[in-house]
Amino acid sequence: MLTMQKLSPQRLWLLACYVAAAAALFSAPLYLSDFRLNLLAKFLAFAIVALGLDLIWGYTGILSLGHGIFFGLGAYAMAMYLKLEASGGKLPDFMGWSGLSELPIFWKPFGSFGFAVLMGILIPAALALFLGYFTFRNRIRGVYFTILTQALVIITTTLLVGQQAYTGGTNGVTGFSKILGEPIASPDTKRMLYWATAAVLVAVFILCRYVVKSRFGKVLRAIRDGENRVRFIGYNPAVYQMVVFTMSAAIAGIAGMLFVLHVGIISPSMMGIVPSIEMVLWVAIGGRGTLIGAVLGAVLMNWAKSEFSTTYPQGWTYFLGGVFILVVVFLPNGVAGLAAKLKFRKKKEERSEPEHERVEYPAM
């Protein structure tokens, strides 16, 4: 059992920071307006998907530009439940406009909240497992894997747009009014949904931290640093890659379900190539290979995007692009990497030999 004596001052300080951050997170409804609270809740959902992406990219070295699909599939699963709840047993409006007269059979089970949550996790995970089995097993990695994930994005979004009668097409699924019988627009419901999102973020963070600190996580980092060496010492990297890719997709699905609860809409444009690239940027700017960096990157960049677009509606993209350039040039390891850099420099100074103890040797 871990005792206070075994905790170093550094670990105690880190634990205190985590506790303070969690306290500020859960007390946000006390000092934020309803609008700002809903905005923060959306950012926390983005932070969850960033954690999942950091597992596959930051710790395993596999760049995925298709996580928007897993995020979107989770969001669609929850949106289907919310739409049926809002319709009150009637046919959803966009289906009637498209000529359908009866609810499609695959929509019917989504009338259950539990089924929708389960599918929001299992469908992205199953798709990732299917893709990972054929790619990692055949040692397809690097840029080729990245291209495959982008192709998956194009295929899925095209399918969703083309099947307008079943998916809402380019307009997506919207018009939600209730969740579990409670009005979704109610301030009390919004606060409960915020706390649920914050709790899920903390739980996913703890889970990811446990994974990366375990033996499984050590193997993931070994695969990132030298996949062939891992294979030579008897491990099968494909199995570990499939597991972490599936886990990452399931986390993205959870984030998508929470996202649609706060935003009230999901459409193919929200899960395309551009959103998938933005997710990678969050991790890169926050600090690849650092879980707290993924969270900070998602929250800070989306906050900056919101503030710049509000203050400078005509040129906010230039300001945001400037932030990206500054971080890439001056903080190549991300925001979280700055703390590690300062820590390394301090240790280096402590190990350096004091001036008065140095011995000068005569030139030969």
N, C-alpha and C positions, 0 to 999 in steps of 0.2 A: 504493500500500500504506500502511495506517495505521501511523504510527510513534508512539513515546512522546511526541515533541515536539508532535504534533498533538492529543494527549489533554489536555484541560484538567484542572485539579485536581478539578473537580466530576465530570467523566466518570470519572476514575480512582477517585474515592471510590464512585461508583455501581457501577463494575465490581467493585470490591472487595466491596461489599455483595452483589452477585449471586453472586460466587464463594463468599463465606461462607455465604450461604443455601443454595446448591447442596451445599456440603460438609456442612452440618448436615442437609440433606434425605437425602442418600445414606448418611450415617452413623447415621441414626435407629435401625436394628436393633441398634446397639451399646449404646444407652442407654434403649430403650423395651422394655416387656414385649410379649409376643406379642399380648395383647389391645389394648394401646395402639397397637401398630404396625398392626394390622389396621384400627383405627379411623382412624388417620391416613391409611392408604391409601385408605379410603372418602372422606375429606375431599379428598384430592388428585384423585380422580376427579370430585368435585363442582367443584373448581377448574378442571378442564379444560373442563367444560360452561360455566362462568362466563366463561372466556376467549372461547369461541365466541359467547356471548350479548352480550358486550361489543363484539365486532366489529360486530354488527348494530344494537345499540341505542346504545352509547356513542359509536361512531365514525360511524355512518350515520344515527342518529336514528330508527330503526324499532323500535318496541316490540313484541316478540313474547311472548305469553303461552302459546305452544304448544310451547316447547322441551322440555317433558317428554315429548312424543310422540317426537321425534327421539332423545332420550336412551333412552326405553323401547324403541324399535325396535332400536337397537343392542344393548341388553341382552337382548332376546328372541332376537336372532340368535345371540348367544353362548350363551344358556341352552339353545337347541335343540341345539347341538353338545354341551354338557356333559351334557344329559339322555340323548342317544343314547350318549355315552361311558359314562355310568353304567349304562345299561340293558344294555350288552354285546351289542348286536344284537337284543335282544328289544323288544317293544312297550312304550313308556313306560306306567307304571302308570295315570296318569289317563286315558289313551286306552282302556285295558281297562275301567276303571270306567264309562266313557261309552258302552260298547258297540261300540267299534271292534275289528276283528279283524286289520287290516292297517295298516302304517305309511303315512300319506298320502304321495302322491308328492312334494309340495313339501317334505316333511321330509327325504327321503332324501339330497339333496346336503349337508345340514348335518352329516352324519357326518364331513365333512372340516373340519379346523380352519381351513385357509386359506380355504375357501369361506365359512365362517361369518364370519371377519374381514372378508372382502371385502363380503359382504352387509350386515354391521353398519355399513359406511361408505356403501355405494352406495344402500341402501334409504332411509335418512333423507335423503341428498342428492337422490335422484330425487324424493321426495315434496316436498321444499322447492323444487326447480326447477319442478315442476309447479304448485305453489301460487303461487310467485313469478311465473311466466310470465303467469298470468291476472290477478294482482293488480297487480303493478308496471307491466305493459304497459298496463293500463287506468287507471293512476294512482290506484289504491285505496291509501290510506295513512292514517296517523294512527289515530284511534280505530276506524275501519272495518276496517283491517288487524288491529288487536288483537282485535276481536270475531271476525273470521274465524279467527284462530289458536286462540281459545278454542273456537269451534265444531268445529274440527278435533280438539281434545282430546276433546270429548264424543263425537264420532262414532267415533273410534278406540277409546277405552276401552269404549264400549258394544259395539262389534264384538268386541273381545277377550273381554269378559265373556260375550257371547251364544254364542260359538263354543267352548264348554267342551271339547268333544272334541278340538279341535285346539290350543287355547291354554292349557288348564288352568282357564279361567274366572276367577272371583274369587280362587281360590287361587294362580293363576299357575303358574310352572314352578320347581320346586325339587328337592331330592334329588340334588345333584351329589356325586360322589365322586372323579373323576379328571379330569386335564387332560393331554393328550399322554401318557397312560399313567402319570402320576405322581399319587400321592394328594394331593388338593387341600387336605386338612386338615393335611398335614404341615408342621411349622414351617419346614423348609427350603424347601418349595414356597411357603409364605406369604411368606417373605423374598424369594424370586425374583420373585414377583408384585408385591410392594411396590416393588422396584427397577425393575421394568418400568413400573409406573405413574408413578414419579418421573421416569424417563427420558422417558416420553411427555409428561408435563407440561412438562418443560424444552424438549422438541422443539416442542411446540405453542406455548409461549410465544415461542420464537425465531422460529417461523414467523409468528405474529401480529405480533410486533414488526417483522419485515421488511416485512409487508404494510402496516402503518400508517405506516411511515417511507418507503415507496415512493411513486411518483407515483400509483399506484392508491389508496393510503391518503389522499393529499391530495384526490383527487376525492371520496372517501367523506366526508371532513369538509366539503368544499364542499357536497355534497348535503345533509348534515345542517344546515348553516347557511343554505342558500338554494338549494333544488332548482330553482326557476324560473330563477335566474341561471345555474346550471350548464347548463340546457337551452338558454338563449339564446346561450351562447358556443360551442355546437356539440356538447356531450356528450349522450349518451343515458343519463339516470340509471337507466332501467329495467334496462339491461344490467348496470351496476355493482351495483344492488340485488339482482338475481337471482344474480349470482356470489357476493356476500358472504353472502347468505342461504343459498345452497347450501353454501358453505364452513362456515358456522356450524353448519348441521345435521349435516354430516359430522363435525365436531369433537364435537358432542353425542353422535353415535352411537358414536364411539370411547370417550367417557367412560362411556357406558352399558355397553359391553362390559367395561370394566375394573371398573366398579361391581359387576356381577353376579359377577365372580370373587372379590371380597372379601366380599360379603354372602351369596351363596349362594341368592338367590331374586330373582325379578322378577314383579311382579303389576300389574294395571291401576291399583291404588291408588297405585303408586309413580311413575306417569306422568300423573296426572290434573291438574286445574286447580290444586290447592293446591301440589303440588311445582313446577309451572311458575311460580307466583307467587313461591315461595321463591327460585327461581333469579334472578328479577329483583331481589329484595331483597338477595341476596348482592352483586350488581353495584352496586346503589345505595348500599349501606352501605360497601362497599369503596372505591368511587370510580368513577363512570361515566366512561368515556373514558380510563381509566388501566388498563393491563393488569395491573400489579402490584396495583392496587386490587381487581380482580376476583378474583385469587388470594387476597389477604388476606381479602376479604369472605367468600368461600366457606369458607375454613379456620377463620377466627375465629368466624363465626356458628354453624357446625356444632359447633365445639368448645364454645362457650358453651351451645348447645342440649343437648349431651351432659352437660356438667357441671351445669347447672341441673336437668336432669331426674333426675340421679343424687342430687344433694344435697337438692333440694326436690321430691320426686315429686308432691306435691299442688298446688304452686303455681308450678311452673317456667315455665309459659306467661306468668305475670304479669311475672316477672323478664326473660324474653326480650323481651316487649313493651315493657318499660321501656327496655331497651337500644336497641330500634328507635326509640323516641320521642326519646331523648337524642341519638342520632346524627342524626336528621332535623332536630331543632331547632338543635343546636349545631355539627353538621358536615354542612351541606347538600351539600357536595361529596365526602362520604365520608371514610374514614380516610386514604386516600392524598392527598386534597385538602388535609388539614391541613398536610402537608409543603410543598405548593405555596404555601399561604397564608403560611406562615412565611417561605418564600423570597422571596415578593413583598414582604412587609413589610420584610425586611432590605434588599432592593434599593431600596425607597422611602426608607428611612432614609439609605442611602448617597448617594442622589441629592439629598437635601434639603440646603439651603444652611446652613452653620454659622452659629451665632448671631452670632459676632463679625464676619462678613462681610456681614451684612444691613445695608441702608441704609434709614434712616427718612426718609420724605418728609413735609414739612409739610402739614397739612391745608389744603385749598383752600376 
